[in-house]
Amino acid sequence: MLTVLKWLFYLIAAVALIIVGGSFLLPAQAVVTRSTEIAAPPDKVFAIVGDLRRFNEFSPWADLDPNIAYTFEGPESGLGQQMNWSSENADVGSGSQTIARYEPPNFVETQLDFGMRGKPVASFDLVPSTAGTNVTWTFRSNLEGIPAKWFGLMFDRWIGRDYEKGLAKLKAVAERPAPEQPAPAAPEEPAPEAAQPEPPPATPEPATPEQPVQ
């Protein structure tokens, strides 16, 4: 019995040593990156990703809860624009993101706030290409503590699939042709003026008969 407990103690100590010692070899930041080519110019793509009010058009999480509540703060667009969301779905949760860098039409970065779950950053990098625009969506999160570093190994699998789905939706939105504008109506030609009726010929006055000379 003592031999079993002794070996069990050694096993637990070895596992703890691997977990603690291995954490020093793990990166201190989790980075997830996904890219795609979009057949649209950078300014058209930036108009979507650079406006948090349009985030839901390509968000991979919007389909998880159609009842997500959104509020917006700060300016209508640009640096400081903030979007807050709240959902009862645990996979969506509550939080906010605020535009921290705004460099149209090539780069935008947002500061995310998940409360106790951390404050990572996300960014879109738009590079002109022969096809239109190469879009790179990046997620970065600092990993503090031993458990966080080990969980960081799973971020690429967890977040990467969502980013791939979001980029596919962004591609569909950005490549959608703009609605055709109705052609301006041709100006109406003025109606021809009605012909004026010719005045009736003047009636000749009757000649006054000459009086005979007396």
C-alpha positions as CSV (number, residue, x, y, z in Angstrom):
1,M,0.0,0.0,0.0
2,L,2.8,2.4,0.9
3,T,4.5,1.6,-2.4
4,V,1.4,2.5,-4.3
5,L,1.0,5.8,-2.5
6,K,4.7,6.5,-3.0
7,W,4.4,6.1,-6.8
8,L,1.2,8.1,-6.8
9,F,3.0,10.9,-5.0
10,Y,5.9,10.8,-7.6
11,L,3.4,10.8,-10.4
12,I,1.5,13.9,-9.1
13,A,4.8,15.7,-8.5
14,A,6.0,14.9,-12.0
15,V,2.8,16.2,-13.5
16,A,2.9,19.3,-11.5
17,L,6.5,19.9,-12.5
18,I,5.6,19.5,-16.2
19,I,2.7,21.9,-15.9
20,V,4.6,24.6,-13.9
21,G,7.9,24.1,-15.8
22,G,6.3,23.8,-19.2
23,S,4.4,27.1,-18.7
24,F,7.7,29.0,-18.8
25,L,8.2,27.7,-22.3
26,L,4.8,28.7,-23.5
27,P,4.2,32.1,-25.2
28,A,3.0,35.0,-23.0
29,Q,0.5,36.1,-25.7
30,A,-2.1,34.2,-27.7
31,V,-2.3,35.3,-31.4
32,V,-4.9,34.1,-33.8
33,T,-4.8,35.2,-37.4
34,R,-7.0,34.5,-40.4
35,S,-6.9,36.0,-43.9
36,T,-9.0,36.1,-47.1
37,E,-9.1,37.8,-50.5
38,I,-12.1,40.0,-51.2
39,A,-12.9,41.3,-54.7
40,A,-13.6,44.8,-53.5
41,P,-11.4,47.9,-53.0
42,P,-10.0,48.6,-49.5
43,D,-12.2,51.7,-49.0
44,K,-15.4,49.6,-49.5
45,V,-14.2,46.9,-47.1
46,F,-13.0,49.5,-44.5
47,A,-16.4,51.1,-44.6
48,I,-17.8,47.8,-43.1
49,V,-15.1,46.8,-40.6
50,G,-14.3,50.3,-39.5
51,D,-17.9,51.0,-38.4
52,L,-19.0,49.1,-35.3
53,R,-22.6,49.8,-36.2
54,R,-22.1,47.4,-39.2
55,F,-20.3,44.7,-37.1
56,N,-23.4,42.5,-37.1
57,E,-23.3,42.3,-40.9
58,F,-20.4,39.9,-40.7
59,S,-20.2,38.9,-37.0
60,P,-19.8,35.1,-36.7
61,W,-21.6,35.3,-33.3
62,A,-24.7,37.1,-34.4
63,D,-26.4,33.8,-35.4
64,L,-25.9,32.3,-31.9
65,D,-28.4,34.7,-30.4
66,P,-30.8,36.8,-32.5
67,N,-31.8,38.6,-29.3
68,I,-28.4,40.2,-28.6
69,A,-28.9,43.7,-27.1
70,Y,-26.6,46.4,-28.5
71,T,-25.9,49.9,-27.4
72,F,-23.4,52.4,-28.8
73,E,-21.4,55.2,-27.2
74,G,-18.9,57.8,-28.4
75,P,-18.7,59.3,-31.9
76,E,-20.8,58.0,-34.8
77,S,-17.6,56.6,-36.4
78,G,-13.9,56.6,-36.0
79,L,-11.6,56.7,-33.0
80,G,-13.5,56.2,-29.7
81,Q,-16.6,54.6,-31.2
82,Q,-17.8,51.9,-28.8
83,M,-20.2,49.0,-29.1
84,N,-21.6,47.2,-26.0
85,W,-23.4,43.9,-26.3
86,S,-25.3,41.7,-23.8
87,S,-26.7,38.2,-24.3
88,E,-28.0,35.4,-22.1
89,N,-26.2,32.9,-24.4
90,A,-23.0,31.8,-22.6
91,D,-21.1,31.5,-25.9
92,V,-21.8,35.2,-26.6
93,G,-21.9,36.7,-23.1
94,S,-21.5,40.4,-22.5
95,G,-18.8,42.9,-23.2
96,S,-17.7,45.9,-25.3
97,Q,-15.3,46.8,-28.0
98,T,-13.9,50.3,-28.7
99,I,-12.0,51.6,-31.7
100,A,-8.4,52.3,-30.5
101,R,-6.7,52.8,-33.8
102,Y,-8.4,54.1,-36.9
103,E,-6.3,54.5,-40.1
104,P,-8.6,54.4,-43.1
105,P,-8.7,52.7,-45.5
106,N,-6.0,50.2,-44.3
107,F,-6.1,49.5,-40.6
108,V,-8.5,49.5,-37.6
109,E,-7.9,48.1,-34.1
110,T,-10.5,47.6,-31.3
111,Q,-10.0,47.1,-27.6
112,L,-12.2,44.3,-26.4
113,D,-13.4,44.0,-22.8
114,F,-14.8,40.7,-21.6
115,G,-14.7,41.7,-17.9
116,M,-13.1,38.9,-15.9
117,R,-12.3,37.0,-19.0
118,G,-9.7,39.5,-20.2
119,K,-9.2,42.5,-22.4
120,P,-7.7,41.4,-25.7
121,V,-7.4,43.4,-28.9
122,A,-8.6,42.6,-32.4
123,S,-7.6,44.3,-35.7
124,F,-8.2,44.3,-39.4
125,D,-5.4,44.9,-41.8
126,L,-6.4,45.7,-45.4
127,V,-3.8,45.5,-48.2
128,P,-4.6,46.2,-51.8
129,S,-4.2,43.2,-54.1
130,T,-4.7,42.3,-57.7
131,A,-8.0,40.7,-56.7
132,G,-9.1,43.7,-54.7
133,T,-8.2,43.5,-51.0
134,N,-6.3,41.1,-48.8
135,V,-8.0,41.1,-45.4
136,T,-6.3,39.9,-42.2
137,W,-8.3,39.6,-39.0
138,T,-6.0,39.2,-35.9
139,F,-6.8,38.5,-32.2
140,R,-4.2,39.1,-29.5
141,S,-4.6,38.4,-25.8
142,N,-1.9,38.6,-23.0
143,L,-1.7,35.3,-21.0
144,E,-1.1,35.9,-17.3
145,G,-0.6,32.9,-15.0
146,I,0.0,29.3,-15.6
147,P,-3.6,28.2,-16.4
148,A,-4.0,31.0,-18.9
149,K,-0.8,30.0,-20.8
150,W,-2.0,26.4,-21.2
151,F,-5.5,27.5,-22.3
152,G,-3.8,29.8,-24.8
153,L,-2.9,26.7,-26.8
154,M,-6.6,26.2,-27.6
155,F,-7.3,29.8,-28.8
156,D,-6.4,29.2,-32.4
157,R,-8.9,26.3,-32.5
158,W,-11.6,28.1,-30.7
159,I,-11.4,31.5,-32.2
160,G,-9.9,30.6,-35.6
161,R,-13.1,28.8,-36.8
162,D,-15.2,31.9,-35.8
163,Y,-12.9,34.2,-37.7
164,E,-13.0,32.0,-40.8
165,K,-16.8,32.2,-40.6
166,G,-16.8,35.9,-40.1
167,L,-14.4,36.5,-43.0
168,A,-16.7,34.5,-45.3
169,K,-19.6,36.6,-44.3
170,L,-17.5,39.8,-44.8
171,K,-16.5,38.7,-48.2
172,A,-20.2,38.1,-49.2
173,V,-21.2,41.5,-47.9
174,A,-18.3,43.5,-49.5
175,E,-18.6,41.8,-52.9
176,R,-22.4,42.4,-53.0
177,P,-23.0,44.8,-55.9
178,A,-24.4,48.1,-55.0
179,P,-28.1,48.6,-55.7
180,E,-28.7,50.2,-59.0
181,Q,-29.7,53.8,-58.8
182,P,-32.8,54.6,-60.9
183,A,-32.0,56.6,-64.0
184,P,-33.1,60.3,-63.7
185,A,-36.4,60.9,-65.4
186,A,-36.0,62.8,-68.7
187,P,-37.4,66.3,-68.6
188,E,-40.8,66.6,-70.1
189,E,-41.0,68.5,-73.3
190,P,-43.3,71.4,-73.1
191,A,-46.6,70.8,-74.9
192,P,-47.0,72.8,-78.2
193,E,-49.0,75.9,-77.8
194,A,-52.5,75.6,-79.1
195,A,-53.0,77.4,-82.4
196,Q,-54.8,80.7,-82.0
197,P,-58.0,80.9,-84.1
198,E,-57.7,83.3,-86.9
199,P,-60.0,86.4,-86.5
200,P,-63.0,86.4,-88.7
201,P,-62.7,88.6,-91.8
202,A,-63.9,92.1,-91.2
203,T,-67.5,92.8,-92.4
204,P,-67.4,95.6,-95.0
205,E,-69.4,98.6,-94.0
206,P,-72.3,99.4,-96.4
207,A,-71.5,102.2,-98.8
208,T,-73.4,105.4,-98.1
209,P,-75.5,106.4,-101.1
210,E,-74.6,109.6,-102.8
211,Q,-77.2,112.4,-102.4
212,P,-78.4,113.9,-105.8
213,V,-77.2,117.4,-106.6
214,Q,-80.0,119.9,-106.3
